[in-house]
Each structure stands twice: as C-alpha cells, then as structure tokens.
Amino acid sequence: MILSDAPAERAVLAAICRYGSEAYHDVADIIDEKSFTIDSNSMIYACLKHVMEKSDTTTIDLPTILSGAKEIGLQDLVSDKHEIQHLSAIMKFPVVLGNARQFAAKIR
C-alpha cells in the first residue's frame, strides 16, 4: 500500500515555487520525482528540478515552469487546462520555508 500525503506534496512544491533555489536545495537531497504519489505533482517536481539545476534561479513563475516542461518533454503539463490550474493553485499555496524539509521527509 502506497501512503499518500497530498498536502505535504503540495507544500513542498509550493515552497520551491515561492522560495526558489533555497527551498529546492533544502529538499533535493531527500526527494525526487518518485517521492510524489500524485502524477501531476511528480511532473511539476520534474519541471522545477530541471529549472533549478539549469539556472539555479531564485524566482519561479508559471511561464518558467511551463517552458521547463516543454524542454523535458512533459507536454501534458503544458497543454492540459486542469494541469495548469493545479499548478497555479500550488503556486498560491501558503507555506513557510522552514517547513519545506519536514514536508519533504513526510513524502520521502
């Protein structure tokens, strides 16, 4: 049985979107795409990872994530209206930077 913690997954992604490389480097050593039980979240993390490792940027916006998705072949994320709405909701999800690693440990 696979355990799922959707709020923790969302919090990790939201922290990376909000705090950029600081949050990414705080969690990248303990999670990867396979840590996420929700397919959409796994795809979003793959895009964030690609963007962070490519440029180590401190700010993330929707176009940056969607562009990263195209670069790594995740067309579903770019072309599906529901996926874009899900991503937009994650980007608005309130999270404190200091909690990102704890949430990452939960989904690991």
CORMOQUI-V652694 format. One record per backbone hydrogen bond with DSSP energy under -0.5 kcal/mol. CO is the residue of the C=O (numbers start at 1). NH is the residue of the N-H. Records with the same first field share a line. If there is no record, write none. Layout:
CO=NH / NH
This chain:
1=3
5=9
6=10
7=11
8=12
9=13
10=14
11=15
12=16
13=17
14=18
15=19
16=20
17=60
19=22
20=23 / 24
21=25
22=26
23=27
24=27 / 28
27=30 / 31
32=35
33=36
37=39
38=42
39=43
40=44
41=45
42=46
43=47
44=48
45=49
46=50
47=51
48=52
49=53
50=54
51=55 / 56
52=56
57=21
61=65
62=66
63=67
64=68
65=69
66=70
67=71
68=72
69=74
70=73
73=75
74=77 / 78
75=79
76=80
79=81
80=84
81=85
82=86
83=87
84=88
85=89
86=90
87=91
88=92
89=92 / 93
90=93
96=99 / 100
97=100
99=103
100=104
101=105
102=106
103=107
104=108
